Amino acid sequence: MSSNVPEIFGSMVFNDAIMRDKLPKDIYRSLKKTIQDGKDLDINVANVVAIAMKDWAIEKGATHYTHWFQPMTGITAEKHDSFISPQNDGRVIMEFSGKELIKGEPDASSFPSGGIRATFEARGYTAWDPTSYAFVKDGVLCIPTAFCSYGGESLDKKTPLLRSMETLNEQALRILRLFGNGEVKRVNTTVGPEQEYFLIDRSLYERRKDLIYCDRTLFGARPPKGQELDDHYFGAIRPRVQAFMKELNEELWKLGILAKTEHNEVAPAQHEMAPIFDTGNIAIDHNQITMEVMKNVAKRHKFICLLHEKPFEGVNGSGKHNNWSLVTDSGVNLLEPGKSPHENAQFLLFLVAVIKAVDEYQDLLRLSIASAGNDHRLGAAEAPPAIMSIFVGDDLGAILDSIENGSSYDGKPNSKMDIGVHVLPKLPKDTTDRNRTSPFAFTGNKFEFRSCGSSMSVAGANTVLNTIVAESLKQFADKLEGAKNFNSELDKLIKDTVKKHKRIIFNGDGYSKEWEKEAKKRGLLNLKTTVDAIPMYLEPKNVKLFKEHKIYTEVEIRSRYEIELDAYSKIINIEGLTAVDMTKKEILPAVNRYIGKLSETAKSKQSLFLGKDMPANLPCNMEIDLIRVLSKLEDQAYKEVNKLEKMLADASNLDKNDKLAQAAYYKDKIIPAMASLRKYVDEMESNCDKDMWPLPSYGEMLFSV
């Protein structure tokens, strides 16, 4: 592999530089205008682009193309078609048309649709997203696309994201025009998703059905050592892991992905990769690719890359911190204080727009990171709580207080904070300590949404974030556009917003019980589980928000409600069935064999004393004690596994149309039953011969690399 990073970076991407080089000037200009204006691509332009893209891809070794899309499964999907076209003389030529570039037709009936598509209604369409560059992966030209049904309803995560970026751009431009900025043509969100993951030895993974079927361990006694010494975090990276990271970086760089930072995370065998920020849509595409590449590269190094939010009980799980900001096409970060009162007033307006948005739509923000896997992390002293709040730090907090109270933030007597006059103190990124317990933390010129789960697409979180901030900006623009005195109205608007929504600001310990009580006093929501959060889709204010900003139709909202509840139930059902299967077919037979071995050993010891004076206490107390302990645990585990099996059978008789009741049953019945079974299984592991226990232990998996 090449070590010349500038040479390999983006080498497998049909990026702007390649397009400028390969396309005629008029075609290139037309394509760029299409991308900038968001208009449909002229078919004649598309034909020229398709030929250039095909020729370039073939040079890179591609024989097929695919419309690469992101269905509601949370992972990506692709159907490969070759470039070959048969000729009359029995030969083939390589062809690719503008029509094939712009639009594809995969089967839509087998993807989650929440009732939008019936099984017999198979037709669905993919449409090229020219704002995200095509790339070659594994000999296939991948064309990023949106995915919709025959009726036009969105069946993917990209379409709502693109819609949310448009509405946020529209409303942000209205605000900038009010501040006299007529030059900016576009405001983009930038996103930098930090990706946490575990690496374990592939040979150990292959001996654990729970990891194979569920991506997490359902059983496992704690090893003598976990993460309590904090000796893994930022420690020296082991050679085998470093080799994996080196290849991962090179594969990502070829695909134009800005992989920047790598390090060991807190838990043993846990690591993190952080990219440089990119435009929201592209950053999310890149994160989806990153997760796939991680898994593939790991296998080549005889690892398995685990992206589940909680693969191991008792050590930290994995998240994906979503760093979000607003940047103009001229490169100005709208969440960065300026050097003049005018710039500061603009910064404060965008800042309070975010504060207002998070307060008014806490439920949607919580909903956007809800999943069965993420439920294991939130509020577990390793991830932010399920209560949404904003951390702004001491300096910015003092400024907001002074705005609300009309007092000075600089300590000067007899002075007050006047938004149109004061220059804010410089707020560098490290102006205050970080708060890892905060779900939504301001970190200098961006917000870090720390609650996202490691395996999930962050398209949903960014769609919600973009939309709720767009709504705040819309309300602000509606007020300010009709103001007789702009500065006076602006001053009042910022002050009123701070006063009304300051309850969402919390700079303290989000893990503390005191915060839970305080949050309840403030009227903040505490949606502890996915089943509590998903119904928020159907709240009238949320339906109204999505419809007015044209993010989702009511049908699309209902479909996501159904899809996400259904996915939750199916995940817990698979975990329950796997727990039953492992317990009955592997764990109980193994414990039984060990009890038999102990019995044989006890008998052998006793036979040594036959015909002799029998000692008061036969020298087989250990065996007898262990037999008693394990027999009791075995009977209890057997009772629990049968109870779980019956509950799973009962679940199949629930009303399939009532997704909420079904999900609630899995949350309230199946999850506690699995936890009860696990308690006995883990205790059996702690008392069993290591060589007879059928599963690789936590110690082996976490410390063998």
KELO-634896 format. One line per 3 residues: for each residue x, y, z of C-alpha. Coordinates in steps of 0.05 Angstrom, whole numbers. Each point is the difference from the previous one (the first is absolute). Layout:
# KELO-634896
X:Y:Z; ...
//
This chain:
# KELO-634896
0:0:0; 23:70:-16; 23:45:56
-8:62:-43; -65:26:31; -12:59:-48
9:-48:-58; -50:-52:25; -51:47:32
-64:0:-40; 31:-44:-53; -63:-43:-2
-48:59:-2; -32:34:-60; 11:67:34
-1:72:-24; 72:-2:-24; -13:-63:-42
-65:30:-28; 35:64:-19; 54:-40:-35
-45:-51:-34; -61:41:-20; -7:53:-55
-1:69:32; -73:15:-17; -22:-68:28
41:10:63; -30:70:11; -70:-26:-12
10:-57:50; 29:47:53; -60:47:-9
-47:-60:8; 35:-19:65; 0:71:27
-72:15:-19; -28:-68:17; -35:-5:-69
-12:-62:-42; 57:-20:-45; -10:9:-75
1:-69:-34; 51:23:-52; 47:22:55
-13:-65:37; 20:-41:-60; 67:34:-6
12:-6:75; -19:-74:-1; 50:-16:-56
56:37:36; -18:-33:66; -2:-69:-31
67:9:-36; 33:25:64; -30:-58:41
25:-52:-50; 70:30:6; -7:-13:75
-18:-73:-12; -75:5:3; -43:-48:-41
-67:17:33; -39:59:26; -50:7:56
-48:51:27; 26:3:72; -56:19:48
-19:0:74; -65:-35:15; -34:1:68
41:-60:22; 54:49:22; 52:-31:-45
13:10:-74; -27:-39:-59; 24:-13:-70
-21:-40:-62; 56:-10:-50; -9:5:-76
57:-11:-48; 20:50:-53; -3:-54:-54
-46:8:-60; -5:-58:-51; 16:13:-74
-26:-36:-62; 67:-34:-12; -1:-35:67
47:50:34; -17:51:54; 16:73:10
0:39:65; -58:49:3; -31:46:52
-53:52:-16; -24:64:33; -67:-33:13
35:-56:39; 40:52:38; -59:41:20
-50:-54:19; -1:-72:21; -56:-49:18
15:-48:58; -53:-44:33; -33:42:54
-43:-53:32; 54:-35:41; 25:62:35
-34:28:63; -57:46:-22; -46:5:60
-60:-20:-42; 15:47:-59; 16:-61:-44
-36:-67:-1; 39:-62:-19; -32:-3:-69
16:74:-12; 72:-8:-19; 18:62:-39
47:52:31; 47:52:-29; 70:26:15
18:70:-22; 72:26:-7; 23:49:54
52:41:-38; 20:37:63; 36:-63:24
56:-25:-45; -2:-69:-33; 56:-48:20
28:-68:-18; -2:-53:54; 19:-73:-10
-2:6:-76; -69:33:-1; -17:73:-18
-44:23:58; -48:57:-15; -30:32:63
-75:3:-8; -66:15:35; -51:-56:4
-76:7:-6; -61:-42:-12; -41:-3:-65
-47:51:33; 57:48:14; 5:-11:76
69:0:30; 25:-69:19; 69:21:21
41:43:48; 33:45:-53; -63:32:-29
-25:31:66; 72:22:15; 6:37:-66
-69:32:12; 21:22:70; 65:31:-28
-41:39:-50; -49:28:51; 56:19:47
37:35:-57; -63:38:-19; -14:25:71
74:15:16; 4:43:-63; -61:40:22
37:16:65; 64:19:-35; -37:47:-47
-29:36:60; 72:13:23; 15:30:-68
37:-60:-28; -22:-7:-72; 63:-36:-25
-9:-68:32; -38:-47:-46; -2:-62:43
6:-21:73; 21:-72:11; 1:-43:62
68:-31:13; 5:-66:37; 57:-39:30
-23:-68:28; 52:-31:47; -5:-76:-6
13:-47:58; 8:-75:-10; 27:-64:31
50:-48:-32; 1:-73:23; 33:-61:-27
-40:-32:-56; 12:-72:25; -33:18:67
-58:36:-34; -16:-62:-41; -11:-40:63
-54:47:27; -70:-4:-30; -21:63:38
53:42:-36; -16:-33:-67; -76:10:5
-6:60:45; 66:39:-5; 3:0:76
14:-50:55; -62:-25:36; 41:-36:53
69:10:30; 28:1:70; 43:61:16
75:-12:-5; 45:17:59; 21:63:-37
-42:47:-41; 12:74:-14; 8:22:73
74:17:-7; -13:46:-60; 63:-30:-31
-29:-12:-69; -25:71:-14; 49:36:-46
51:-55:15; 51:-24:-50; -36:-34:-58
19:-73:-7; 36:-20:-64; -56:-44:-27
-51:55:12; 47:52:-30; 6:-43:-63
-76:-1:-5; -4:75:10; 53:13:-53
-38:-40:-52; -66:31:22; 27:70:-9
27:-15:-69; -66:-32:-23; -39:60:27
47:51:-30; -7:-33:-69; -75:12:7
11:73:18; -19:-10:73; 36:48:46
22:-50:53; 42:42:48; 5:-26:72
8:-70:28; 10:-23:71; -16:-52:52
-66:13:36; -17:-11:74; -21:-74:-2
50:-54:-16; -1:-19:-75; -38:65:-15
25:53:-49; -23:64:-34; 8:32:-69
-18:73:-10; -5:35:-68; 9:73:-19
-67:36:-8; -36:-2:-67; -66:23:-29
-56:-38:37; -24:-42:-57; 70:-21:-21
23:-12:72; -58:-47:12; 13:-38:-65
73:-5:20; -18:-27:69; -43:-54:-31
59:-20:-44; 47:4:59; -40:-51:40
0:-48:-59; 74:9:-14; 17:-10:74
-34:-68:0; 33:-23:-65; 70:23:19
-8:-32:69; -13:-68:-31; 63:5:-42
38:8:66; -37:-59:32; -40:48:43
-74:13:5; -21:72:6; -59:7:48
-42:63:-9; -55:-18:49; -12:53:54
11:-50:56; 35:-64:-22; 27:-15:71
-35:9:66; 40:35:54; 45:42:-45
-15:63:-39; -41:-7:-63; 11:38:-65
-30:65:-24; 7:45:-59; 8:74:18
-34:42:-53; 36:68:-5; -47:49:-35
9:71:-24; -26:51:-50; 47:28:-53
-11:48:-58; 25:-14:-70; 52:54:14
28:-41:58; -29:40:59; -21:-43:60
-66:30:25; 11:-32:68; 64:39:12
-1:68:35; 25:57:-43; 42:62:14
-55:52:-6; -66:12:35; -35:-14:-66
34:-68:-8; -12:-17:73; -74:16:-5
-4:-47:-59; 38:-54:38; -46:8:60
-62:-6:-43; 23:-65:-31; 21:-25:68
-67:13:33; -34:-30:-61; 34:-66:17
-17:7:74; -73:13:-16; -1:-58:-49
28:-51:48; -47:23:56; -63:-2:-42
17:-65:-35; 37:-40:54; -45:-58:-17
21:-2:-73; 73:7:16; -5:-59:49
-40:-39:-51; 53:11:-53; 51:-42:39
-48:-53:26; 17:-73:-13; 0:-66:38
76:2:1; 5:72:23; -48:-13:58
57:-39:34; 45:63:0; -41:61:15
7:23:71; 46:-58:19; 58:44:24
33:-11:-68; -46:41:-44; -45:61:10
-68:-11:33; -65:-8:-39; -19:69:26
18:51:-54; 37:62:24; 51:50:-28
69:15:30; 26:69:-17; 56:9:50
12:53:52; 20:59:-44; -57:-7:-50
-48:-16:58; 20:65:33; -12:38:-65
-69:-30:-7; -16:17:72; 21:72:-11
-43:4:-62; -61:-26:38; 12:45:60
24:61:-37; 63:1:42; 74:4:-16
39:-64:-15; 68:36:7; -7:21:72
-4:74:-15; -45:38:48; -63:35:-24
4:-32:-68; -45:-49:-36; 5:-49:-57
-24:34:-64; 0:-49:-58; 9:55:-52
58:33:35; 43:-52:36; 56:-40:-29
-1:-69:31; 64:-27:31; 37:-47:-45
-27:-70:10; 53:-50:-22; -20:-73:-4
31:-15:68; -30:60:35; -29:-48:51
8:-72:22; -35:-53:-42; -62:-35:28
-3:-72:-23; -66:-10:38; -37:50:-44
-40:-26:-59; 8:64:-39; 62:41:15
24:66:-31; 75:-8:-11; 22:68:-27
-27:3:-71; -43:-63:-5; -48:-43:40
20:-71:17; -61:-46:2; 31:-55:44
-59:-47:5; 2:-33:-69; 12:-75:0
61:-30:-34; -37:-46:-49; -53:49:-22
-3:45:-60; 3:72:25; -44:22:-58
-61:-2:47; 33:42:54; 23:53:-50
-67:1:-35; -34:17:66; 54:50:20
-2:36:-66; -76:3:0; -10:25:71
52:54:-8; -32:20:-66; -66:8:36
32:46:53; 33:42:-55; -66:3:-38
-37:28:60; 56:50:12; 0:23:-72
-76:7:0; 6:48:60; 61:39:-22
-20:10:-73; -59:42:21; 36:38:55
-2:77:0; 64:3:39; 43:-60:-16
52:9:55; -52:11:54; -41:-60:-23
62:-43:-5; 22:18:71; -69:-17:27
-5:-65:-39; 67:-27:25; -16:20:72
-69:-31:-2; 26:-64:-31; 54:-8:53
-50:12:55; -52:-48:-28; 48:-58:-17
56:5:51; -28:-62:36; 33:-44:-53
69:27:18; 37:-42:52; 75:2:12
3:-50:57; 6:-76:8; -51:-33:-45
11:-67:34; -23:23:69; -66:-18:31
-7:73:19; -2:20:-73; -55:-50:-13
-42:33:55; 19:70:-23; -17:-16:-73
-68:-25:22; -11:65:38; 18:39:-63
-51:-40:-40; 52:-35:-44; -17:-67:-29
33:-65:22; -15:-50:-55; 41:-57:28
-9:-52:-54; -12:-5:-75; -72:-23:14
-12:65:39; 32:43:-55; -29:-28:-65
-73:23:12; 26:72:-1; -2:-6:-76
-75:6:3; -4:60:47; -42:53:-37
54:54:6; 52:-47:-30; -45:-22:-57
-14:74:-14; 75:16:1; 20:-54:-49
-58:15:-47; 10:75:-1; 74:-7:-17
-15:-54:-51; 46:-51:35; -52:-55:5
-71:-8:-22; -48:-27:53; 5:-68:-34
76:2:4; -3:19:74; -46:-58:16
44:-47:-40; 61:18:42; -39:-9:64
-20:-70:-23; 69:-18:-27; 39:20:62
-47:-35:49; 0:-62:-44; 76:0:-3
4:6:76; -46:-60:10; 37:-42:-51
68:15:30; -23:-19:71; -34:-62:-29
64:-23:-34; 39:12:64; -51:-40:41
0:-58:-49; 76:0:-1; 3:-1:76
-47:-60:2; 40:-36:-55; 67:12:34
-25:-19:69; -34:-65:-21; 49:-24:-52
67:23:27; 0:26:71; -44:-49:39
31:-61:-34; 70:26:15; -17:12:74
-32:-69:2; 64:-31:-26; 41:37:52
-46:-23:55; 9:-72:-26; 75:9:1
-3:26:71; -42:-60:20; 50:-48:-31
57:35:37; -37:-4:66; -14:-74:-10
73:-13:-16; 22:35:63; -50:-39:42
22:-66:-30; 70:12:26; -27:-10:71
-41:-63:-12; 19:-52:51; 38:50:42
-18:43:58; -44:53:-29; 21:72:19
-52:44:33; 0:45:-60; 13:-32:-67
51:39:-42; -50:19:-55; -34:60:32
19:43:-59; -34:-45:-51; -62:-9:43
-6:75:14; 8:16:-74; -51:-53:-20
-50:31:48; 14:71:-23; -2:-17:-75
-60:-46:6; -40:55:34; 22:52:-52
-14:-49:-56; -71:-13:24; -13:74:8
28:15:-70; -42:-57:-28; -62:30:32
17:70:-26; 16:-23:-71; -67:-37:-4
-36:62:25; 36:43:-52; -17:-50:-55
-74:1:19; 0:77:1; 31:1:-70
-54:-48:-24; -54:44:31; 30:61:-35
-14:-33:-67; -74:1:17; -2:76:12
-39:44:-47; 50:13:-57; -35:65:-18
12:31:69; 74:13:-5; 3:41:63
-32:-54:44; 46:-52:-32; 63:41:15
-24:15:71; -8:-75:12; 72:-13:-21
24:58:44; -41:-19:61; 1:-76:-4
55:-28:-45; 58:46:20; -10:-13:76
-7:-75:-13; 66:0:-40; 34:39:57
-25:-51:51; 25:-58:-41; 67:34:-11
11:7:75; 0:-75:10; 39:-15:-63
55:49:18; 5:-30:70; 6:-69:-30
57:24:-44; 35:27:63; -3:-69:31
14:-43:-61; 64:-31:-27; 28:49:-52
14:-56:-49; -70:-27:5; -36:67:-6
-24:2:-73; 9:76:-11; 62:43:-5
3:42:64; -2:76:6; 73:-2:22
20:-37:-64; -39:45:-46; 20:67:32
73:-15:14; 23:-49:-54; 17:50:-55
//
